[in-house]
Amino acid sequence: MGKELNEYKTFLKSNLSKKRYTHSLNVAAMSRELAELYGEDKDKAYFAGLVHDIAKELPREVQYDYAKKCTLDVSDIELSSTPLLHAVAGAQILSEKFGIDDIEVLKAVRYHTVGSAGMSRLAQIVYLADLTSEDRDYKDVKKYRKFAHTSLEKGMYEALRYSIADTACKGNTIPICTLEAYNEFVIKLKSS
């Protein structure tokens, strides 16, 4: 996978800003760290983390066009929200342009911003890695890193709670899949 990984890194370097590329490397590293902690495939986690923002800096129209073609359930709320398009577009680009057919990787990229009920452990890892990577410096990031390293369920619950509250405070829409993910983790934590 080494040579192939270098090809993806080259593509990312030429299509992302230096800051976004560094973020991608940090998310890949955190994804590998969390995968090791939770007994998941470290190489697959690293790869999914590396490519999670592959479409982030493409023009909005290009992101929209890829997102419209995506076969992984896309809501109208996501299609109308520029900050959410890149995740859906990224999954489609990986499938269409790069021939990635690993559904677990595609869903990890697709749901890394909004979450979803029934997320695989890999998708949860990438979601948490994106929120807690080394380059993140928002208030309380250390607390969320600790939650991510405590348990996947607790990490996801706290991350979704934070994300929903932050999004609501900004007056932005919240996709139904995000609320379904939050409800799923509330129920999991209450029953354990």
C-alpha positions in Angstrom: 0.0 0.0 0.0 3.1 2.3 0.4 3.4 3.3 -3.3 -0.4 3.7 -3.7 -0.5 5.8 -0.5 2.2 8.1 -1.9 0.1 8.6 -5.1 -2.8 9.7 -2.9 -0.6 12.0 -0.9 0.7 13.5 -4.2 -2.9 14.1 -5.3 -3.9 15.6 -2.0 -0.8 17.9 -2.0 -1.7 19.3 -5.4 -5.4 19.7 -4.6 -5.4 20.9 -1.0 -3.9 23.9 0.7 -0.9 23.2 2.9 -3.0 23.7 6.0 -5.7 21.2 4.7 -3.1 18.7 3.7 -1.5 18.9 7.1 -4.9 18.4 8.7 -5.4 15.3 6.5 -2.1 13.9 7.7 -3.1 14.6 11.3 -6.5 12.9 10.9 -4.8 9.9 9.3 -2.4 9.7 12.3 -5.2 10.0 14.8 -7.3 7.5 12.9 -4.5 5.0 13.1 -4.0 5.7 16.8 -7.7 5.2 17.5 -7.8 2.1 15.3 -4.9 0.5 17.3 -6.6 1.4 20.6 -10.0 -0.2 19.5 -8.6 -3.2 17.6 -9.5 -2.0 14.1 -7.5 -2.2 10.8 -4.8 0.5 11.3 -3.9 0.8 7.6 -7.5 1.1 6.5 -8.1 3.7 9.2 -5.0 5.7 8.2 -6.1 5.7 4.5 -9.7 6.8 5.3 -8.4 9.5 7.6 -5.9 10.6 4.9 -8.5 11.0 2.2 -11.5 12.2 4.3 -11.2 15.8 2.9 -10.2 14.9 -0.6 -13.0 17.1 -2.0 -12.8 19.9 0.6 -11.2 22.6 -1.5 -12.8 21.8 -4.9 -15.1 24.5 -6.2 -18.6 24.3 -4.7 -20.2 23.4 -8.1 -17.9 20.5 -8.5 -18.6 19.2 -5.0 -22.3 19.6 -5.7 -22.1 17.7 -9.0 -20.3 14.8 -7.3 -22.6 14.9 -4.3 -25.7 14.7 -6.6 -24.3 11.4 -8.1 -23.5 9.8 -4.7 -25.4 6.6 -4.1 -25.0 6.8 -0.3 -28.2 8.5 0.9 -27.8 12.2 0.7 -30.4 14.6 2.1 -31.6 17.9 0.7 -30.2 19.6 3.8 -26.7 18.3 3.0 -27.0 19.2 -0.7 -28.0 22.8 0.3 -25.2 23.2 2.8 -21.8 24.1 1.4 -19.8 22.9 4.5 -21.4 19.4 4.2 -21.0 18.8 0.5 -17.3 17.8 0.6 -17.8 14.6 2.6 -20.4 13.3 0.2 -18.5 14.5 -2.9 -15.3 12.9 -1.4 -16.9 9.5 -1.2 -18.2 9.8 -4.8 -14.8 10.9 -6.1 -13.0 8.0 -4.3 -15.5 5.6 -5.9 -15.8 7.1 -9.4 -12.3 8.5 -10.0 -10.1 6.2 -7.9 -12.1 3.0 -8.1 -12.3 2.6 -4.3 -15.0 0.0 -3.7 -14.5 -0.6 0.1 -17.9 0.5 1.3 -16.6 0.9 4.9 -14.0 3.4 3.7 -16.5 5.2 1.5 -19.0 5.5 4.3 -16.3 6.7 6.7 -15.5 9.5 4.3 -19.1 10.2 3.5 -20.2 10.5 7.2 -17.1 12.1 8.7 -18.9 15.5 9.1 -22.5 14.6 9.9 -22.4 11.1 11.4 -25.2 8.6 10.9 -27.0 5.8 12.8 -25.3 2.5 12.3 -21.8 3.8 11.7 -19.1 1.2 11.5 -16.3 1.4 14.0 -14.0 2.7 11.2 -16.5 5.5 10.4 -16.7 6.4 14.1 -12.9 6.5 14.3 -12.5 8.8 11.3 -15.3 11.1 12.7 -13.6 11.3 16.1 -10.1 11.7 14.5 -11.4 14.6 12.4 -12.7 16.4 15.5 -9.7 15.7 17.7 -6.7 15.7 15.4 -3.4 17.3 16.5 -4.0 20.5 14.5 -7.4 21.2 16.1 -7.2 24.0 18.7 -10.8 24.9 19.6 -11.9 25.3 23.2 -12.1 22.0 25.0 -10.4 19.9 22.3 -8.3 18.2 24.9 -11.5 17.1 26.6 -12.9 15.6 23.4 -9.5 13.9 22.7 -9.9 12.2 26.1 -13.4 11.1 25.4 -12.3 9.7 22.0 -9.6 7.7 23.9 -12.0 6.5 26.6 -14.5 4.6 24.5 -15.9 4.9 21.0 -19.5 5.2 22.3 -18.6 7.9 24.8 -16.5 9.7 22.3 -19.2 9.6 19.6 -21.9 10.7 22.1 -19.9 13.7 23.3 -18.7 14.6 19.8 -22.2 14.5 18.4 -23.6 16.5 21.3 -20.9 19.1 20.8 -21.4 19.3 17.0 -25.2 19.6 17.3 -25.0 22.3 20.0 -22.4 24.2 18.0 -24.4 24.0 14.8 -27.6 25.0 16.5 -25.9 28.0 18.1 -24.8 29.2 14.6 -28.3 28.9 13.4 -27.5 26.2 10.8 -29.5 23.2 9.7 -28.8 19.8 11.2 -29.3 16.7 8.9 -31.6 14.0 10.2 -28.8 11.5 10.0 -26.9 13.5 12.6 -29.8 13.4 15.0 -30.3 9.7 14.4 -26.6 9.1 15.2 -26.9 11.2 18.4 -30.1 9.3 19.5 -28.4 6.0 18.8 -25.5 6.8 21.1 -27.7 8.2 23.8 -29.6 4.9 23.8 -26.3 2.8 23.7 -24.9 4.7 26.7 -28.1 4.5 28.7 -28.4 0.8 28.2 -24.8 0.0 29.1 
